[in-house]
C-alpha cells in the first residue's frame, strides 16, 4: 500500500529543539529509505515540512515506522497519513484498448 505522509510541526517548537535531533532524524529516515518503507522524500516548496511516499502493508505499519523517527518520538512533529490507490480513470475511458 502506498501512503502519502504530510508532516505537521507541533506549534511553539523552537529551532534549537529540532536541531538537537536532526542528525539522528536523517539517519533514521535513510534507514527507512534503505529498507523500502520510505520510497520518496521531499520538502514542500512553500514551507519547510516533509512530504513522504511510504510503502507499507497497512496504515498501522506506516504509523509504527514513522514513530521510530526521533522528531516523532520527541513529539516535535507528527504526520497525516493518506492512503493512495491507483488512478482508475484511464481504464474507464479507454477500456482494454491499446495504442
C-alpha positions, 0 to 999 in steps of 0.5 A: 500500500502506498501512503502519502505522509504530510508532516505537521510541526507541533506549534511553539517548537523552537529551532534549537529543539529540532536541531538537537535531533536532526542528525539522528532524524536523517539517519533514521529516515535513510534507514527507512529509505534503505529498507523500502518503507520510505520510497520518496522524500521531499520538502514542500516548496512553500514551507519547510515540512516533509512530504513522504511516499511510504510503502507499507502493508497497512496504515498501522505499519506506516504509523509504527515506522514513522514513530521510530523517527526521533522528531516523532518520538520527541513529539516535535512533529507528527504526520497525516497519513493518506492512503493512495490507490491507483488512478482508475480513470484511464481504464474507464475511458479507454477500456482494454484498448491499446495504442 
